[in-house]
Amino acid sequence: MKYLVMVQGSQADYEAMAGKPSAGSPAWSAKDTQAMFAFMEGINNDLVESGEMVDGNGLAAPATTRSVLPGPDGRPVVTDGPYGEAREQLAGYWVLDCASLERVTEIAARIGLCPQPEGAPVYPVVIRPIMDDGGELTAATG
């Protein structure tokens, strides 16, 4: 059963990881960033070893986002930057092939333990079952 596992972040979080604090996101030190990357590398390596990793990537800062919508005349309307109405954005993802919803939930719980500086915002790790080619959910329930 395939699942999309997602982590979120805001533009302020990306800036904090680059050493620029804001009211909701304290600055990360180089040690903090290295600890986060080492933690994620460990998870990725374990998922590859278990055969559950299909794909996974961290994403660039929300400020690099480009949105494309059809305009009234059928020509695309392009907007740069993050969506104005959404504070949190997709920060990274994994596509995992797991035996059960319980197993992918265990992995998500582990991801949620990623080290970060005191006071940094905590976001949920989101799990979404992936639909198969026939339009059916690969795992509606565990």
N, C-alpha and C positions, 0 to 999 in steps of 0.2 A: 504494500500500500504506500503510495507516495503522498508526501506532505510538504507544504511550503511552511518553513519556520522563519519568522521575521522578527527583527529587532528594530526599534525606532530611535530617533534622535532628532534634535532640532538644530537649526543653524547655530544657535548659541552654544550647543554642545560641541559642535565641530570647532568653533572658535576657541572654546575652553581647552580642547585637546591640543590646540596650537599655542596655548599659554595665555589666551586673552579671556579673563573672567567676565562674567556678567552677573546680574542679580540672582539668577536661578542656576548658574553653572560656574562653580569655582574653577580656577585655572588648574590644568593638569601639569604635573612635572614630567620630565623625560622618563623618570622612573615609573610614574603612573602609566604612561603610554606604553612603555616596554612591558609592564606587567599585564596590561590588557591584551597586547598582541601575543605574548607568550601563552596566555590563558586560551585565547581563541585558536592559536596554532595547535595546542594540545587537544582541544575538542576536535578540530578538523582532522588531525592525525588519527585519533581514536575512531572517528566516523569512517575514514578511509579504510582503516584496518578491519573494522567490523563489516565492511561492504555496504554500509547504509548511506554513504555520501554519494549523491548523484551530481550535485553542483552546489556552490556556495561562493558568495562574494560580499565584501564590504562595498558600500557605495560612496561616491564623492559627495561633498557637502550639498545641502539643499539649494544653496545659491547657484549651483551649476545646472539646476533643473531647467528644462525647456518643455512647455506645454503646447500642444497643437490641437486646435479645434477647427471644425469646418465653419467657415464664415457664411453669412447669409447668401453670398453669391457663389458659394461652393469652393471658394479659394481658402486655403488654410489661414487661420489666425494664430500667430506664434507669440507666446509670452515667455520671456526669460525669467528665471528666478523661481523661488518656491511659491506654492499656492498661498495667497494672502490669508485665507480663512483657516488654514491648518498649521498649527504650531509644530506638531511632531510630523516627521517624514520617515519614510523607509530608510534605514541606515545600513542594513545588511540583511542577507537571507541565506538560507540553505534549502535545497531540495533534497529531501531524505526519503529513502525507501525503507520503511520500518515494518516490522511484523504486526504492530498494533498501535492503537492510539495511546495506550498506556506507555509503550516504549518511547514514542516520540515525545510524550509528556515528560518522561524522565530526562530526556535530552534537553528539552526546553528549560526544565528546572535547573539543570546544570549550567546552561547558558546564562540564566538569570543570576548566577553567583559570580559573574565576571567582576574582577576587582576594579574599583574606581575610587576617586578621592572622596573623602568625607563631604557630604552635602551635595554631591552630584545627583541630578534627578534619576529616579528609577522608573523604567518603563516596563510594561509587560512584554513577555516573549509571546508572540502570536502564532498559533498553529492553524493552518487551513488545509483540509484535505484537497488533493488535486483530482479533478475529474478525469476519467479515462477517455479514450478516443470515442467511445459511444455516448458520451455525455453523462455517464453515470459517475457518481462519486466513488472513488476507490476505497474510501473508508468513511462512511457516514457516522458510524459510532465505533467504539473500541470493541 
